[in-house]
Amino acid sequence: MSLPDEDQKRFIAILSKKMDAGRTLNVLGHLSAGLSHLVNQQGTEYIDYYDADGNCHPSLSHFPFIVLKADNSNKIRKVREEAIRHKIAFTDFTHTMTEGGSIAQQAWTKETPESELEYLGICLFGDTETLKSFTGKFSLYR
């Protein structure tokens, strides 16, 4: 199998550091699943790993998945604006997506002006150098 240079592209998630661990993992799960659906193999590469016993560990990304942290919603908002400007595939998650089921969350989001949304996270996939140009100032999430 011939794979592209793994440093060519990457996934980047930027998450608000103000969330507890449970909410953070929930947001990351939603963002990752949504972005995976959105890019649906548009330049992504997934590979199966096999252990010495022949067991398959399927469909892991060939490209890195970097998780960063943001101090506040406005920093995530700015990343979203840059993603739009650079035509980078992304998903985002706001405070309106946290209470009730998806129908109630959609209604709450629709009633909220963008300027009043509190961004909890964003996940992107694209060219490494382009992404680094506007995400490089964020710290690794630890």
N, C-alpha and C positions, 0 to 999 in steps of 0.2 A: 504494500500500500504506500503510495506517495502522498505525503502530507506537506502543506505549506509551512513556512517558517512560523513557529508558534509565537514569536514576538511580533508578528505582522498585525494581528488583531487581538482584542481582548474584551472581556466583559468587565464592567466596573459598576459596583453598587455603592451608593453614597447614602448613609443612614444617619438620621438625627441621633446625636448622643444623649438626648433628653429622654429617650424611651427606656422602659425596663426590658430585661432580657426576653421575656415572653412576647411582648409587643414587637420588639426588634426582629425576632425570628419569624413572627407572623408576617410582618411587612416584607422582609427579605424573601420569604416563600412566595407571596403574591407577586412581587416584582419579578422574580426569576421565572416563575411559571408564565406570566404574561409576556415577558420579553422573549422567552423561548418560542411561544406561539407566534408572536409578532414577526420575528426574524425567520422562523421556520426554514432553516437550512440555507438562508441567503448569505453564503460565505462562511457559515459555521461549519465546524468539523467535529463530529462525535466519533469516539473510538471505543471499542470494547477492550477491556483488559482481561487477561486470562492468568490464573494462578497455576502453580506447578501441578495441581491435581486436575487441571482442565476445566475448572469452574469459570464461568463467564461473569464478569463484573461490567454490565453493559452501559453503553451510551454516555460516556463521560467526555466533557469538552476537551478538545485538543488545545484550545486557547486558554490562557489564564483567566481566572475569575478573581478580581481584586475587590476587596471590601474596604471602603474608606468611611470616615466619620465627618459629619458636619456639625458645627456649633449651633446653627439655627436654620430655620425655614428659608430665610432669604438667600442663604448660600446655595441651598438646593434649588431654589427658584432660578438663580442665575445660571446654574448648570443646565437646567431645563431650557432656558432661553438660548444658551450656546448650542445645545443639542439641536434645537429647531433651526438655528442659523446655519449650522454645519450639515443639516440633513442626516443626523445620527439617529438610528433607531433607539427608542427609549420607552420605558414605562415609569410612571410616577405614582406615588401613594400619598394621600392627604388625610387630614383629620376627619374629613367627612366620610371616610371609608372605614370607620372604626366601630360604629354603633349600629345594631340592627342587622338585618339581612341585606343582600345586594340591592333589592328594590328600594328599600328605605335609604340606603347609602347613595344610590343614584339620584334620588329625589333631593336629598340634602345637598349633594354636590351641585346639582343643577340650579338650586336656589342661592348658591354662594358665589359671589363675585371672585374671580381669580385672585385679586389683590388681598382677599380675606382668607384664602386657603392657607392652612399651615401644612407645609410639605414635610412629610416624615421620612421620605426616601425617594430615590430615583435609581434606575438600573439602565445601563447603556451597553450597546455592542457596536464596535466599529474599529476603525484604523487606530492603532496604538498611538502614533504620534499626534494625530488630531485630538484624541481623547486626552492625552497628557497635556496638551496645550491649554485646556481649561479645567482639568481636574488635578493637575500636579501639585497644587497648593494644599490639598487635603492630606490628613494623616491617615495611616493605616488604622483600621478598627481593631482594637486589641481588647 
